[in-house]
Each structure stands twice: as structure tokens, then as C-alpha cells.
Amino acid sequence: MRLANTFTVPVALDQAWQVLLDVERIAPCMPGATLDEVDGAEFRGRVKVKLGPITMTYAGVARFVDKDDATHTAVIDAAGKETRGGGTARATVRTVLAGRGEATEVTVLTDLAVTGKPAQFGRGVMAEVSAKLIAEFADRLAAQVSDGANTPPAIAETSTADDRTAPLRSDTVDLAGIAGVPVAKRLVPVLVGLLVAWRLVHAMGRRRRSRRVSR
């Protein structure tokens, strides 16, 4: 299943490209997501979601497969899995940036494959939910680049005994609020796949030493 989403960043093309590749800067913009580790071209993270009184955590991994600074295009493969359960999703995400005067248009094309009950949902439901999630991300990112605010890093610089704390941003995605309770109960793995893939795609190009968040 292919999903297409577009949003605008209120900065020029070159600046937008650098911002979207700055993992620490954009980490707080994605609802519910935390980047745990960057090891070369591989990226690992978590997505925290809420469905009624229940909170669930999903783990994901992504690998950079292509990045073109000349065309401002990047591609990754990503996968997400429930930490306690069998829900899974895989995605290939292609992000393309295009200048629009003093702003930049960002197009995200996601090829998504899911297993189990979520596979029964049609493209219409999937597209609506992904659009709402990406709209929230775009709003947060636009506010950040417009204000020029300094944001807390999503990855701890060290992992000593003195800083064994939870990530600074710990917001949770309320799936029932986005998709409605009946749909959300069966759509959780799909939503998580979208979140993990979309969140991790912006970490590509940052070839760093492996760093972990202390738990």
C-alpha cells in the first residue's frame, strides 16, 4: 500500500534539508517517538501509544539506503514491532524536498506492508490517520524553525549512572483520538509502522558513533 503526504516548512530549501537531517533538533516534533540509537547507517527508536487506559510501546529499526544532497531526496527501509505482542509493519519511505520561494515543500511517499488484522483496512482509513500524524509533526516543526528555539536532544550524549533518566520528551500518541476507538484497536500496528518509519527517516545522513538512552 502506498501513502503520500505533503507539508510545508517555512524556511528555504537548503536550510530545510539540514534541519530535517538534524536528529536532535527534530526529535521533539514527532508525537510519541524517541530515537534510542544511531549506529552508522542504522537507526533504532521507540513509539509510545495510548489506547484508552492502556499504554503500549513499539520498537523500530531503520536503515539508510539512499540520500542525494543534489536532489534533496532520501530513502530508508524501516520496520516496527510491538514489544509485547505480534503486531508488525514494514515500510520504505522516500522523502523529497522542493523549494517554494522562501518555504520548502516536503513530500513523503510510504510503501507500507502489514501483517495480521490491520491488513484488512483500506487505503482511505490509512491515509486519513497518517495525514493527521504528519500534520501534527509539521505543525511542531514549523513552530520550532520559526521561533528558532533550542530543543532538548532525543539521544543522551552519555550513559553514566548520573543521567539514568527518561527521555525529555515523553508525549504519547492517543490512537483513539486520532482514529476512533473501534478502528484504533485493530489499526495499532499500522499506525506504529507509519510513526516509526516517518520519525526515523529524518535521522539519515547523521553517521554518528553508537549512543544509547539510559533506561
MOUR-V359994 format. One line per field, one symbol per residue. phi: phi as a letter, one per 40 degrees, with the letter a starting at -180 (. if undefined). burial: I if it has 24 or more other ideal C-beta (glycine too) atoms within 12 Angstrom, else O. Layout:
phi->???
burial->???
This chain:
phi->.bbbbbabbcacdcccccccbcccccdcccdgbbccabbgcbbbabbbbbbgcbbbbbbabbbcbaabccbfbabbbaabaccbibcbababbbbbbbcbgcbbcbbbbbcbbbbgddcccccdcccccccccccccccccccccccgccbcccbccbbcccbcbcdcbbcbccccccbgddccdbbddcccdcccccccccccgccbccbbccb
burial->IOIOIOIIIIIOIOOIIOIIIIIIIIIIIIIIIIIIIIOOIIIIIIIIIIIOOOOIIIIIIIIIOOIOOOOIIIIIIIIIIIOOOOIIIIIIIIIIIOOOOOOIIIIIIIIIIIOOOIOOIOOOIIIIIIIIIIIIIIOIIIOIIOOOOOIOIIIIOOOOOOOOOOIOIOIIIIIIOIIOOOIIOIIIIIIIIIIIIIIIIIIIIIOIOOIIIOO
